């Protein structure tokens, strides 16, 4: 496993699960940088997602973990940051595959939908899986192309996507 500290943050819905995951990570001797929140008092998840995603985006640490009630909101915000590939995972298989195929660098979990034992298994799979590269580099390159285009206010609709739309449009009644 990587020795770089993991950034972790949560909202009120993810706080109890975060405590369990931070304890497990400590048992594994994996360094964690906890950016909060530190209670079940209601907070706004975008602030915490931004804290982790901005660090990973800037290369200040390689990976992060975000936990809210479902993981959905955290993943939506995190994926707006350049170079972030945040993945909401609800199974161990997803945790492994998102690392192997997508080179995911932020794991998003749902504190109210995923139990502690499953969350630990997902996290372990995500931490130990290795990006496979090869054919998956093509898709990551396309994601990077989309990021660059949208960063400059341009749309990203490559010729292949236009062909898919044209085929559907040609079949419209």
N, C-alpha and C positions, 0 to 999 in steps of 0.2 A: 504494500500500500504506500501511497504517497506520504511524505513526511511533512508537507506543507499544512499549516493549520486550516481547519474547516471553518468557514464563517457560518453561523447559524442564527436564525431569527424566527420569530413567531408573533402571532397576535394572541389575543385572549383565548381563542378557541384551540390554539396549538400549544399553549403553555404546559399543560400536564404531560403531553407526549414529549415535548422538548426536554423536560426534566429527565424522563426515562432514557431518551436517546443520548443526552449529554453524559449521564451516568454510564451507559454502555460504552460510549466512545472513550471515556476515561479508563474503563477496565481494559480496553484495547490499546491503551496508551497512545491515543490519537488526540493531538492538540486541537482545541476548539476555541474559537473567538465568538463569544456569545454577545450578540447585539440587542438582546431583549425580544420582546417585552418580558417583564419579570413578575407577572401576576395574571390573574384572570379578570382584572378590571378591563372594561371595554376600551380598545384602542383601534386605530385605523391601520389595517394590514399594508396598504401601499407604502407607508413610511418605512416599515421594517423590510419589505421586499426590496425597496430602493436601496436601503443600506447594504444589504448583501449583494444585490445585483451590480451596484456601482463598483464594489470592490472586485468582484469577479471580472466584470467588464474591463476594468482598468489593469487587470493582471496582478492585483494586490491579493494574492492567494489564488489558488487554482480552482477551488470548488466551494460550494455552499449548500446549505440545507434551509428550506423555508417551510414553515408549518402554520397553517391556519385551519379553520374548521374542516374544509374540504380539500384544500390545496389548490383549488381552481383560481381564486383571486390572486394568490401569490404567483402562480405560474403566468397568469395574464400580464401582470406588471413586470415581472422579471424578464420575460421574453421581449420586452420593448428595448432592452439595453443591448448595445452592440456586443457581439462576441459571446452573448449568453445563450445557452441552449438549456433552458429550464424544462424539466420533465416531471409531470404529475404522474406518480406511480402508485398503483393500488395492489400490485402483486410483485412477488419476487422475480418472476419472469420479466416483467416490465423493467424492474430495476436493473437487471443484468443486460437486457437488450438495449436499453437507452444508452448505456455506456458503450457496449460493443458496436452498435450501429450508428448512433447519433453523437457520440462523444459528449454526452450530457455533462454539463459542469455545475448545474444546480438541481438538486433533488427537491421536489415539492411533495409534501405529504399532508393528508387530512387527519387532523387530530381527533375529529369526531366520527370519522368513517373507517379508520384503520386502527386495529388493536395494536398494543405494544409489541407483542411477539411477532406479528406480521411486519410491523414497521421496522423492527430490528433486522428481520430477515431481508427486507427490501434494501435497507441501508447497507447491510453487509454485502449483498449482491452488487449493489451500485459501487461500493468502495473497492471491491476486489476484481470486478470485471475490467477488461482491458479493451480499449478501442481497437477494432480490427482493421480499420483503414481499407485499402483496396477499393472495391467497388463503392464503398460507403463514402469515400472521398469525393466522388462525383456529386452526390446529394449535398454534402456539406459545402462544396464549392458553389452550388446553385443557391444555397441559403446565404452564403457570403455575397454573391452577386445581388440578391434581393436586398440584403442589408445596405449595400453600397448605393443602390439605386434609390431606395426609399429615404436614405439619409440625406440625399440631395433633392428630395421632394419629387422625385420621378416615380412613376408607376413601374411595376415590374410585371410584365406579361410577355414572357418569351414566346418565340414562334411556335413551340410545341404546345403551349397552353392556348394560343390563338387557334391552332388547328383543332384542338379538342372542342373549343367553343363554336367554331365554324361548323363542325360536324353536327353538333346539337342544333344550332341555328338553322341548318339546312333541313333538318327533320321537323322543324316547328310547323304546326298546321297553319 
